[in-house]
C-alpha cells in the first residue's frame, strides 16, 4: 500500500501480528508454546524473512508484509520494499488509511534507537516518527482499538494516544493481539486458550469454549478469523465469542489478514513458509495467492 492509495483505504483493511513463538533469541520477550514458524523465502520475490504482520487493502488489492527486513508490498512481482529497513516485530493499522504503528529494532539504513519503541507512519510506511518508549520497548504483539492501542513487550499495556501507557495485570503471554479500529473488543491468543477483552484491553476473560488459535485477525467490527497451530481455520461472527470450523491452510502460517467485502464475503490471506494462500469462500478452501 503506497501512500496515495492507502489514504483512500477503508478502516476495514485487516492486519494481524505474526505469532511470537519463533525462536529469536533476545528479540523474543517470552515463548508461548504454540507451533513455531519458518522463514518465508518464496513469497513473491520477498527476501528470506520471518513475517510478523500482514495487512490487506480491500479497495486496492494491495497486500503488505511486515518482516525483519522492513515493509513489503507483495501485490505485484517482484515484491516492493516500502520505507527504511526496520525489523518490524510488531505492526498494525489505525483508523485512517495509510496510518501504521510498529515496533522492533532499527535496520541497516535506519536512524531509530534500539529498540525503536512505538513508531508511527502517516504515509503508508514511507517514513516513521517516534512516539514513545524508545530504547525501552520492543512490542512483539500490537493492535489498535476504537479507544487506542494495546501492546505487549513482556508486559501488557494500553495507551489512548501511543504516548501515555497503563500496565495491565493480565496474567498471560499473548502470541497475537487482534483488534479492530472501530471496536473495543480485543483478542489475545495463548496456549491456554483465547482471552477476550471488551474494554480495549483493560480487563480480560478466558473464553473456555473457544478453540485454541495461534493467529487471529478481525475482518470487520464483528467478524474474526482464527488459525489453530495445525492450520485449521475457525471463524467467528460475534467478535470471538463463538466459533465455527472451516477449512485448513496447508503451509506453516506466520501471519494472517482478513476482510469482509461489501457483498458480505469473508476473504482471508495467510502468509506461510511456502508463500501466501488465500480464501474467497470464508476459509472453506485455500489456493496460492497470485500477484498482479
C-alpha positions as CSV (number, residue, x, y, z in Angstrom):
1,X,0.0,0.0,0.0
2,X,1.9,3.0,-1.1
3,X,0.9,6.3,0.5
4,X,-1.5,7.7,-2.1
5,X,-3.7,4.7,-2.3
6,X,-3.5,4.0,1.4
7,X,-5.0,7.3,2.2
8,X,-8.1,6.1,0.4
9,X,-8.1,2.7,2.2
10,X,-11.1,1.8,4.4
11,X,-10.5,1.1,8.0
12,X,-11.8,-2.4,7.3
13,X,-8.5,-3.3,5.9
14,X,-7.2,-6.0,8.3
15,X,-3.9,-6.6,9.9
16,X,-2.6,-9.2,12.3
17,X,0.8,-9.6,14.0
18,X,2.5,-12.9,13.4
19,X,3.0,-15.4,16.1
20,X,5.8,-14.5,18.5
21,X,6.7,-18.1,19.0
22,X,9.6,-18.0,16.6
23,X,12.9,-18.6,18.4
24,X,14.6,-15.2,18.1
25,X,16.9,-15.1,21.0
26,X,17.0,-11.7,22.6
27,X,14.2,-10.5,20.3
28,X,11.6,-12.7,22.0
29,X,10.2,-11.4,25.3
30,X,8.6,-14.8,26.1
31,X,7.6,-18.1,24.5
32,X,4.1,-19.3,24.0
33,X,4.4,-23.0,23.4
34,X,2.5,-22.8,20.2
35,X,3.8,-24.2,16.9
36,X,6.9,-22.4,15.5
37,X,7.2,-20.7,12.2
38,X,9.8,-21.0,9.4
39,X,11.3,-18.3,7.2
40,X,9.1,-17.4,4.3
41,X,11.6,-17.2,1.4
42,X,9.3,-17.7,-1.5
43,X,6.7,-15.0,-1.1
44,X,6.6,-13.2,-4.5
45,X,10.3,-12.4,-4.5
46,X,10.5,-11.4,-0.9
47,X,13.9,-12.0,0.7
48,X,14.0,-14.8,3.2
49,X,12.5,-13.4,6.4
50,X,10.2,-14.1,9.3
51,X,6.9,-12.3,8.7
52,X,5.5,-10.5,11.8
53,X,2.5,-8.7,10.3
54,X,0.1,-8.6,7.3
55,X,-2.3,-6.0,6.1
56,X,-4.7,-6.1,3.2
57,X,-6.3,-3.1,1.4
58,X,-9.6,-4.4,0.1
59,X,-10.1,-1.4,-2.2
60,X,-6.8,-1.6,-4.0
61,X,-5.9,-5.2,-3.6
62,X,-2.5,-4.4,-2.1
63,X,-1.0,-6.7,0.5
64,X,1.7,-5.7,3.0
65,X,4.0,-7.9,4.9
66,X,6.0,-6.6,7.9
67,X,9.3,-8.5,8.2
68,X,12.7,-8.5,9.7
69,X,13.9,-6.6,6.6
70,X,11.1,-4.0,6.6
71,X,7.8,-3.5,5.0
72,X,7.0,-5.0,1.6
73,X,4.1,-4.7,-0.9
74,X,3.6,-8.1,-2.4
75,X,0.6,-7.4,-4.6
76,X,3.0,-7.4,-7.7
77,X,6.0,-9.4,-8.7
78,X,8.6,-8.8,-7.5
79,X,7.7,-7.5,-4.1
80,X,8.3,-3.8,-3.5
81,X,10.1,-2.6,-0.4
82,X,8.5,0.5,1.3
83,X,10.4,2.9,3.5
84,X,13.5,2.2,5.6
85,X,14.9,-1.2,6.8
86,X,13.4,-1.7,10.2
87,X,13.0,-5.0,11.9
88,X,9.2,-4.8,12.3
89,X,8.4,-7.2,15.2
90,X,5.0,-5.6,15.8
91,X,2.8,-4.0,13.2
92,X,-0.8,-2.7,13.0
93,X,-3.0,-0.3,11.1
94,X,-5.1,2.5,12.6
95,X,-8.4,4.3,11.9
96,X,-7.3,6.2,8.9
97,X,-5.8,4.8,5.7
98,X,-2.1,5.0,5.5
99,X,-1.5,5.2,9.2
100,X,0.5,2.4,10.7
101,X,2.0,1.7,14.1
102,X,5.0,-0.6,14.6
103,X,7.8,-1.7,16.9
104,X,11.0,-3.7,16.8
105,X,14.6,-2.8,16.0
106,X,16.4,-0.4,13.6
107,X,17.8,-1.9,10.4
108,X,21.0,-1.0,8.5
109,X,19.6,2.2,6.9
110,X,17.6,3.3,9.9
111,X,18.4,6.1,12.4
112,X,16.0,5.0,15.0
113,X,17.1,4.0,18.5
114,X,17.2,0.3,19.6
115,X,14.6,-0.9,20.4
116,X,12.5,1.5,18.5
117,X,9.6,1.6,21.0
118,X,6.3,2.6,19.4
119,X,6.7,4.3,16.0
120,X,4.0,5.7,13.7
121,X,3.8,6.2,9.9
122,X,1.3,8.6,8.4
123,X,2.3,7.9,4.8
124,X,1.9,4.2,4.3
125,X,5.2,3.2,5.8
126,X,7.5,5.5,3.8
127,X,8.6,7.4,6.9
128,X,8.3,6.8,10.6
129,X,8.1,9.1,13.7
130,X,9.0,8.1,17.3
131,X,6.0,8.2,19.6
132,X,7.2,6.7,22.9
133,X,9.2,4.1,24.8
134,X,12.3,4.4,22.6
135,X,15.2,2.2,23.9
136,X,12.6,0.6,26.3
137,X,10.0,-1.5,24.4
138,X,10.1,-4.0,21.6
139,X,6.3,-4.7,21.2
140,X,6.0,-8.1,19.6
141,X,2.2,-8.0,19.8
142,X,0.4,-4.8,18.8
143,X,-3.1,-3.8,17.8
144,X,-5.4,-0.8,17.7
145,X,-8.9,-0.4,19.1
146,X,-11.5,2.4,19.0
147,X,-10.0,3.7,22.2
148,X,-6.3,3.4,21.5
149,X,-3.5,0.9,21.4
150,X,-2.9,-2.5,23.1
151,X,0.7,-3.8,23.1
152,X,2.9,-6.4,24.7
153,X,6.7,-6.2,25.3
154,X,6.8,-8.7,28.2
155,X,4.2,-6.6,29.9
156,X,0.7,-6.0,28.6
157,X,-0.1,-2.3,28.2
158,X,-2.7,0.0,26.9
159,X,-2.4,3.6,25.6
160,X,-5.0,6.1,24.4
161,X,-2.6,8.0,22.2
162,X,0.6,5.9,21.8
163,X,2.5,8.1,24.2
164,X,1.0,7.5,27.7
165,X,0.8,3.9,28.9
166,X,-1.0,1.9,31.5
167,X,0.2,-1.5,32.6
168,X,-2.4,-4.3,32.6
169,X,-2.2,-7.2,35.1
170,X,-3.4,-9.8,32.5
171,X,-1.6,-12.9,33.8
172,X,-0.9,-14.4,30.3
173,X,1.6,-14.0,27.4
174,X,-0.1,-13.3,24.1
175,X,1.2,-14.7,20.9
176,X,-1.1,-12.3,18.9
177,X,-3.3,-9.4,19.9
178,X,-6.1,-8.8,17.4
179,X,-8.4,-5.8,17.4
180,X,-10.4,-3.5,15.2
181,X,-10.2,0.2,14.9
182,X,-14.0,0.6,15.3
183,X,-14.4,-1.6,18.3
184,X,-13.0,-2.1,21.8
185,X,-13.0,-5.9,21.7
186,X,-9.5,-7.4,21.7
187,X,-8.5,-11.0,21.4
188,X,-5.2,-12.5,22.8
189,X,-4.1,-15.9,21.6
190,X,-2.3,-18.1,24.1
191,X,-1.5,-21.8,24.6
192,X,-4.1,-21.9,27.4
193,X,-6.8,-20.6,25.1
194,X,-8.3,-17.4,23.7
195,X,-8.5,-14.4,26.1
196,X,-11.1,-11.7,25.2
197,X,-11.4,-8.1,26.3
198,X,-14.4,-5.9,25.6
199,X,-12.9,-2.7,27.1
200,X,-9.9,-2.1,24.9
201,X,-7.6,-4.4,26.8
202,X,-8.2,-3.2,30.4
203,X,-9.8,-6.4,31.6
204,X,-9.7,-9.9,30.2
205,X,-11.7,-13.2,30.3
206,X,-10.6,-16.6,29.1
207,X,-13.1,-17.9,26.6
208,X,-13.2,-21.6,27.7
209,X,-15.5,-22.5,24.8
210,X,-13.3,-21.1,22.1
211,X,-10.7,-23.1,20.1
212,X,-7.0,-22.6,20.8
213,X,-5.9,-20.4,18.0
214,X,-2.4,-19.2,17.3
215,X,-3.3,-16.4,14.9
216,X,-6.3,-14.1,14.8
217,X,-7.5,-11.2,12.7
218,X,-10.6,-9.1,12.6
219,X,-12.3,-8.9,9.1
220,X,-14.8,-6.3,10.3
221,X,-16.1,-5.0,13.6
222,X,-17.6,-8.4,14.4
223,X,-16.1,-11.0,12.0
224,X,-12.9,-12.7,13.1
225,X,-10.7,-15.4,11.6
226,X,-8.6,-17.7,13.7
227,X,-6.0,-20.2,12.7
228,X,-5.1,-23.1,15.0
229,X,-1.5,-24.4,15.3
230,X,-2.2,-27.2,12.8
231,X,-3.5,-24.7,10.2
232,X,-7.2,-25.4,10.8
233,X,-9.3,-22.3,10.3
234,X,-12.0,-21.0,12.6
235,X,-14.4,-18.1,12.1
236,X,-16.5,-16.0,14.4
237,X,-19.3,-13.6,13.6
238,X,-19.6,-12.2,17.1
239,X,-16.1,-10.8,17.9
240,X,-14.7,-14.1,19.1
241,X,-17.4,-15.1,21.5
242,X,-18.4,-18.2,19.5
243,X,-16.6,-20.0,16.6
244,X,-17.3,-22.4,13.8
245,X,-14.8,-24.7,12.0
246,X,-13.9,-24.2,8.3
247,X,-11.0,-25.5,6.1
248,X,-7.3,-25.8,6.6
249,X,-4.2,-23.9,5.5
250,X,-1.5,-26.2,4.2
251,X,1.6,-24.2,4.9
252,X,3.2,-23.2,8.2
253,X,1.4,-20.0,9.0
254,X,3.3,-16.8,10.0
255,X,0.6,-14.1,9.7
256,X,-3.0,-13.7,8.5
257,X,-5.3,-10.9,7.4
258,X,-9.0,-10.9,6.5
259,X,-11.6,-8.5,5.2
260,X,-15.4,-8.7,4.8
261,X,-16.2,-7.3,1.4
262,X,-19.2,-5.1,0.6
263,X,-21.2,-8.1,-0.6
264,X,-20.6,-9.9,2.7
265,X,-17.9,-12.3,1.5
266,X,-15.3,-13.2,4.1
267,X,-11.8,-13.2,2.4
268,X,-8.7,-14.5,4.1
269,X,-5.0,-14.3,3.4
270,X,-2.3,-16.3,5.1
271,X,1.5,-15.8,4.8
272,X,3.2,-19.2,5.2
273,X,6.6,-20.7,4.8
274,X,5.6,-21.7,1.2
275,X,4.1,-18.4,0.1
276,X,0.8,-16.7,0.5
277,X,-2.5,-18.6,0.5
278,X,-5.9,-17.0,0.0
279,X,-9.5,-18.0,0.5
280,X,-12.5,-16.3,-1.2
281,X,-15.1,-18.6,0.5
282,X,-14.8,-17.7,4.1
283,X,-12.0,-20.1,4.9
284,X,-13.5,-23.3,3.4
285,X,-10.8,-23.6,0.8
286,X,-7.4,-22.0,0.1
287,X,-5.3,-21.5,-3.0
288,X,-2.0,-19.9,-3.7
289,X,-2.2,-16.1,-4.0
290,X,-1.4,-14.8,-7.5
291,X,0.1,-11.3,-7.5
292,X,-0.8,-8.9,-10.3
